[in-house]
Amino acid sequence: MTTVKEMLDMSQDQLDEVFRASPAGDIPKGEGRGTVIVAPGTEFAEIAAKVVHLIAWQGKVFDPESGTLLNEVSPLHLDRIRADVFKDASWFDQKECIVLDYSKTSLLAEHVRDEIRLVSPGLYLGIVFWKKNRTIHFALQFPAA
C-alpha cells in the first residue's frame, strides 16, 4: 500500500511507474487532502509540500453527482477554481484515468488538466499538465470510508 510520504520519497521515474501501473478507480467524493510533489525524492520535496499546503493549495472537493470539483486554496481554505471531472484516456499513457479539466470552467486555470489514478485505498496520484506539457505530480488523500 503506497503512502503520501513514500510518494514524496520516490524519484520522478518511480512516480511515473506507479501512475502507469494504477487503475483509474472510482471518481472520488468529498474532500481530498492535497499534497504537491515537487522535486520528488529530494529533501526539498517534503518542505515544498508543507509550504504549498499552508499558503496555496490544500486539496480538492469532489461532487461526482455534478461531475465537478472545487480546489481548496489560500491560507483561508477557500473553495475555488472549478473543474469538470470525467474518465478518459490519459495524455501520459493513453490508459483510462480520471480527468480534472479546467478548460471550460476557469479563466485562471484554463490551460490546466489534471489526471488522477487510485494507487491505494483512498489515495490518488495525480499529474498536472499545462497545455499538454507535464509539469508536477500531486497526491489526494481521502478519509477512510
Secondary structure by P-SEA (a helix, b strand, c coil): cccaaaaaaccaaaaaaaaaacccccccccbbbbbbbccccccaaaaaaaaaaaccccbbbbccccccccccccccccccbbbbbbbccccccccbbbbbcccccccccccbbbbbbbccccbbbbbbbccccccbbbbbbbccc
